[in-house]
Amino acid sequence: MEVGEDSTDHRVRTWGPAGQAVALLLGPYAEVVLHDPDTDRVLAIWNPMDSRKPGDPSLLGELDRLDPAARDVFGPYEKWLADGRRLSSVSAVLRDPDGRAAAVLCVNLDRTPLEQAAAVLSAFGAPTAPRPEPLFDEDWNERVRHIVGTYVRECGRPVERLTRADRLAVVARLDEAKVFAARRAAPAVAAALRVSRSTLYALLADLRAPGAKDRTP
């Protein structure tokens, strides 16, 4: 931490521990800066991301131009460093007992580690090539998992919370994929849908009844 020549400034004593706490929690990826809005100078800085130091110009602009009806906390908003790193920033206007802006506390979070982690996870999790369908033509068990799993992702509900209309829709897809032509497919489908075999047979009967296609969602 750097606090400038006058480390006894009451604003540093008052709000410095909060700035230091945030810097310790998020460091080394967060820069925390305490600004003096009267002199437009940096009062204190923790984990500086560039050559700024206490006493340097803050370049805050005019606080009087802020919307007086707005909250005193602004952000997160986007900022950039000269080396291309992208930051998420939050600024808080800190007021004295009379309501005057006594200081401005800014937290600048380097998003680079988060973006790198997201890129790695996406690369691991995303398919890199279409599924070779000929390998799965005869694997009806895989077909069941694929069809049920696809429907669950589409509707956004777990299997246990599928409605009867949902189950009819899934059974219709399975029937269209000729899953039920395979021996012992019914128990596997019932297990995948978390229903009894009698419930599955009832769904199939309803689906194959005259005019059922017009009623299936």
N, C-alpha and C positions, 0 to 999 in steps of 0.2 A: 504494500500500500504506500502511496505517496500522498501527503496532505499539504504540501506547500510550506512557506516560511512560517506562517502564523498558525500553528496547529492548535492554538487555543480558541480559534473562532467558535463561537457558541453553536453555529449551525453544524460544523463538523462534529462537535461533541454531542449534539442532539441526534443528528441523523446518520453520522458516520457508522455507528454499530450496525444499523440496518443495511447500509451499503456494503459493509464488509461481510455481513452474514450472507447476503445474496451472492457476492463474489466467491465466497468459500464454497457455497452449495453448488454453484454452476461453473466454477472455475475448472480449467482454464479457458472455458468457451464463452464466458460472459464478461464483458467490460461494464463496470459500474462507475458512473460519473456524477459528481455533485457539483452543480453550477451555481454561481452567484448571478442572479438576474439583474442586479443593480449595476455591477461593473462589467457584466458579460464576460466573466472569467471563470476558469475551472477552479473550484475550491479543493476538491479531492478526487482522486481516481484510483480505482482498483482494477487489476488485470488489464492495463492499457494495451490496446490492439495496434496502436501506432505510436508515434513519437510524442503524443500529447502529454503534458505534465501540468501540475497545479500552477496557476498563474497564467497559462496560455489562454488566448481568446476562446470563448465558448461558441460564438457565432449563433446564438440562439434565435435571434430575431426579436421582435417586439411581443412581449406577453400581452400587451394591451390589445393586440389585434386578434387574440383568440376570442372565440364566441363566449361571452360572459355566461350564457346559459349552459355551456358544456360542462362536463365533469372535469375534475382536475387530473384525471388519469387518461392518457391518450395512447392508443395503440391496441395491439401490436401493429406496427407499420414497417414497411420494408426500407432498408438502407443497404448501401454497398460500400465495400472497402476498395481501395485502389488496386489491390491484388486480385479483385474479382470475387472475393467472398461475399456472400449474401447474408445480411443480418436481419433478425426480427427485433424490433426495438419498442420499448415502452418508456414513456416520459410521465412523470408525476410532478405537479406543481405543489410544493410544500408551503403552507401558509402559517404565519405567526398568529397569536391569539386575536389580533385585530383584523385578520382576514387578508393581510397583505402578502403577496408572493415573496417569501423569504429565500427560497432556494428551489432548484429544479433537479430532481433525481432521474437520471436516464440509465436504463439497462439495455445493453446491446448484446444480443445472443448470436453467436456464430452458428449458422445453420449447416455448415459444411459437414460435420460428423453425422448429423441426422440424414442429410441428403445422400451421403455415401452409404450409410447403413441401409437406407430405403432402396438404393440401387442394387446393393448386394442381395437383399432379400427378394427383390423383384426378379433378379436374374436366376436365383435358385428356384423360386416358386412358379415362374411362368414357363409354360411349354415352349420348346424351341422348334418343334416341327409338328405337323399334323399327325394324328394317331394313325398308325398303319392298320386300316380297317380289316384287310384280309386275315391278319393275325387273330382277330377277335370274332370273325364270322361264326365260328362254332362254339365260342365260349359264351353260352347263354347266361351263366352266372355273372360274368363281367358286364354283359348287356343289362342285366337287372340292376346292378349297382350303378351303372352309368346313367340309365334312364331315371331311376328314382333320385339319385344324387343331383342330376341336372334339374329336375322339377323342384326339389327342395331349395336349391340355390335361387331358382327363378321366383318362387313365391315368397322366399324369405322367412319361412316357418320350419321348425324342426319336424321330423317325421311324426313325432308323437302328437303334434298339434294340427296335423292335416285334417281337413273337414272331409265329410263323405263325398262332396263334389270334387275335392282335390284327389281323393283316392280313386274315384271313377276316372278322372282325367289321366292319372298315372297308369291305371290298369288298361285304359284305352291305348296309351302309347306302347305299353308292353305287348298288348295283343297285336297291335300293328307291326311290331318288330318280330312277331311270331315266337315270342318267348315261350308261350304256353304249349307250343308244339313239342317241346323237349320234355322228356320224362323227368319227373321229380322237380319240375320247375315251380309248381305251385307252392310247395313248402318254403322254397327259397324266397319267392315273392312275398309270401305272407310274413316271413321273418323280416324282410327288408322294410315292409310297410308297418311292422309292429302290430299286426292283426292276426286273428285266428284263421285257420284254413276255412272254417265255415263262413266267416265274414268275407274272405276273398272269393269263395265260390258264389256267394250272394251278389257280390259286386260284378262278377263275370256274368252271372245270369241277367242282372239288370242291364248290363252293357250290351248283351247280345239279344235282348228282347226286341221285338219289332218296334221300329221308331225310336230306339234308344239313341242312335247316332245324332238325331236332331236335338236330343236333350243333354248330350254330353258337352260340357264347357270346353 
